[in-house]
Amino acid sequence: MPTPRRGLTIAAASGVAFGVVLAARTIIIPSPPPLSEGEEALAAYFADNRTLVLAAGYLTGFIVAFGTWFAAGLRRRLRSGGDGLAGDVAFGSWVVIGAIALVRFAFGSTVAFIPEYDLGVLTFAGTANAIMLSFLWFAYALLVFATAYAAWHSKVFPLWHTFASSLVVIFYLVAASGVMVRTGSLAPNGSVATAGIWVTAAWTGITGLLLLTRPRIDLDE
């Protein structure tokens, strides 16, 4: 029968795996063109990267699965410090993230599956894909904030991680402003969004590793 410690080990490994697969997907699969380049650029992107777009959807399934294991372990760690509400908020945020991620890549996979598509449909799918990424940052900000809030009071994570998480929350809120911007680095699929993916991979992987450490509340007893 799995022990609580073994469960946290699986959650920690899942957090690291999440970061690795997310980073690999970012490296291997080209980002869509900026929305400002128009439907012709989107059509060329899907025509030239059809197989890679489908692969992105496949890898997203693994990312969501690993993320769910990680979020469950994170919830347990936060609740162990006495802040059950923050743990529930963090896990609930992940449910929202996973749902948006699956829908977002379902749009891309659907377009990639269709040999001939209407440019209007393509524009809608590409725009929806980009806008949903901006909304993802709100959910990630809530997840990381819940983690930092609980850790600040209960010491379930090191103080440096709490401060770093606070900076990550600010970054996510800035990235989320892309929902109002069509061009430039803050656009939904601009350079800030790309940086956000790397920040997410790093934060999740590091937090996953920290699930293997004993919180200070235990060491102080």
C-alpha positions in Angstrom: 0.0 0.0 0.0 1.5 3.4 -1.0 2.8 5.5 2.0 2.3 9.2 2.2 6.0 9.7 1.6 5.9 7.6 -1.6 3.0 9.7 -2.8 5.0 12.9 -2.3 7.9 11.2 -4.2 5.6 10.5 -7.1 4.3 14.1 -7.0 7.9 15.5 -6.9 8.9 13.4 -9.9 5.8 14.5 -11.7 6.7 18.2 -11.1 10.1 17.6 -12.5 8.7 15.7 -15.5 6.2 18.5 -16.1 9.0 21.0 -16.3 11.1 18.7 -18.6 8.3 17.9 -21.0 7.1 21.5 -21.1 10.6 22.7 -21.9 11.0 20.0 -24.6 7.7 21.0 -26.2 8.8 24.7 -26.2 12.2 23.8 -27.8 10.9 21.4 -30.4 7.7 23.1 -31.6 7.9 26.6 -33.1 5.6 29.2 -31.6 2.7 30.5 -33.8 3.3 33.8 -35.5 2.1 37.1 -33.8 -1.6 37.8 -34.4 -0.7 41.0 -36.0 0.8 39.2 -39.0 -2.6 38.1 -40.1 -4.3 34.9 -41.4 -1.8 34.2 -44.2 1.0 33.8 -41.6 -1.2 31.5 -39.5 -2.1 29.4 -42.6 1.6 29.1 -43.5 2.4 28.1 -39.9 -0.1 25.3 -39.7 0.9 24.1 -43.3 4.6 24.0 -42.5 4.3 22.6 -38.9 1.3 20.3 -39.1 3.0 17.3 -37.6 4.6 19.4 -34.9 1.3 21.0 -33.9 -0.2 17.5 -33.5 2.8 16.5 -31.4 2.3 19.5 -29.2 -1.3 18.4 -28.5 0.0 14.9 -27.6 2.7 16.2 -25.3 0.1 18.5 -23.6 -1.7 15.4 -22.5 1.4 14.2 -20.6 1.9 17.7 -19.2 -1.6 17.8 -17.8 -1.2 14.3 -16.3 2.1 15.1 -14.7 0.7 18.5 -13.5 -2.2 16.8 -11.8 0.0 14.5 -9.8 2.2 17.4 -8.9 -0.7 19.6 -7.9 -2.1 16.9 -5.7 1.2 16.6 -3.9 1.4 20.4 -3.6 -2.0 20.5 -2.0 -1.0 17.8 0.5 2.1 19.8 1.4 0.2 23.0 1.9 -2.5 21.3 4.0 0.2 19.8 6.2 1.1 23.3 7.3 -2.4 23.9 8.5 -3.6 25.9 5.5 -6.1 23.6 3.9 -7.9 26.5 2.1 -4.7 27.5 0.2 -4.1 23.9 -0.7 -7.6 23.6 -2.1 -7.1 26.9 -4.0 -3.8 25.7 -5.5 -5.3 22.4 -6.7 -8.4 24.1 -8.0 -6.3 26.5 -10.0 -4.5 23.6 -11.5 -7.9 22.1 -12.6 -8.6 25.4 -14.4 -5.1 25.4 -16.0 -5.4 21.8 -17.2 -8.8 22.4 -18.7 -7.7 25.6 -20.5 -4.6 23.9 -21.8 -6.5 20.9 -23.2 -9.0 23.1 -24.9 -6.3 25.4 -26.2 -4.3 22.7 -27.9 -7.5 21.0 -29.1 -8.0 24.1 -31.3 -4.6 23.7 -32.8 -4.9 20.0 -33.3 -8.3 20.4 -35.0 -6.9 22.9 -37.5 -3.9 20.7 -38.1 -6.1 17.7 -38.8 -8.0 19.5 -41.5 -6.2 19.5 -44.9 -8.3 22.4 -46.3 -9.7 25.0 -43.9 -11.5 28.3 -44.2 -9.3 31.2 -43.3 -11.9 32.6 -41.1 -12.0 29.4 -39.0 -8.2 29.4 -39.0 -8.1 33.0 -37.7 -10.6 32.2 -35.0 -8.8 29.1 -33.9 -5.4 30.8 -33.9 -6.7 33.8 -32.0 -8.5 31.7 -29.4 -5.3 29.7 -28.9 -3.3 32.8 -28.2 -5.9 34.5 -26.0 -6.3 31.4 -23.8 -2.6 31.5 -23.1 -3.1 34.9 -21.6 -5.9 33.6 -19.4 -3.7 30.7 -18.3 -1.4 33.2 -16.6 -4.2 34.3 -14.3 -4.7 30.8 -13.1 -1.0 30.2 -12.7 -0.7 33.4 -10.7 -3.4 32.1 -8.4 -1.7 28.8 -8.0 1.7 30.3 -7.2 0.1 32.9 -4.9 -1.7 30.3 -2.9 1.6 28.4 -2.5 3.5 31.5 -1.5 0.8 32.6 0.9 0.6 29.3 2.7 4.4 28.9 2.8 4.9 32.4 4.3 2.7 31.4 7.3 3.5 27.8 7.7 7.1 27.4 6.5 6.3 24.4 4.3 8.8 25.8 1.8 12.1 27.7 2.2 11.8 31.5 2.6 13.8 32.0 -0.7 11.1 30.0 -2.5 8.4 32.1 -1.1 10.0 35.3 -2.2 10.8 33.9 -5.7 7.2 32.8 -6.0 6.0 36.3 -5.2 8.1 37.6 -8.1 6.6 34.9 -10.3 3.1 36.0 -9.4 3.9 39.5 -10.5 5.4 38.3 -13.7 2.3 36.2 -14.5 0.0 39.2 -13.9 2.1 41.2 -16.3 2.0 38.4 -18.9 -1.8 38.2 -18.5 -2.1 41.8 -19.7 -1.5 40.3 -23.1 -5.2 39.7 -23.3 -5.5 43.4 -24.1 -2.5 43.7 -26.4 -2.3 42.6 -30.1 1.3 43.5 -30.9 4.6 43.7 -29.2 6.3 41.6 -26.6 3.2 41.6 -24.3 1.0 40.1 -27.1 -0.6 36.8 -26.2 2.1 34.8 -28.1 4.9 37.4 -27.8 8.3 37.1 -26.1 6.9 37.6 -22.6 4.5 34.7 -23.1 7.5 32.5 -24.2 9.4 33.6 -21.1 6.4 32.7 -19.1 6.5 29.1 -20.3 10.1 28.8 -19.2 9.3 30.4 -15.8 6.5 27.9 -15.4 8.7 24.9 -16.3 11.4 26.1 -13.8 9.0 26.9 -10.9 7.2 23.6 -11.2 10.3 21.6 -11.5 12.0 23.3 -8.5 8.9 23.2 -6.4 8.6 19.5 -7.2 12.1 18.9 -5.9 11.2 20.8 -2.7 8.4 18.4 -2.1 11.1 15.8 -1.2 12.5 18.0 1.6 11.1 18.1 5.1 9.3 21.4 5.9 10.8 23.5 8.7 7.6 23.0 10.8 8.7 19.4 11.1 12.4 20.1 11.7 11.5 22.7 14.5 9.4 20.2 16.4 
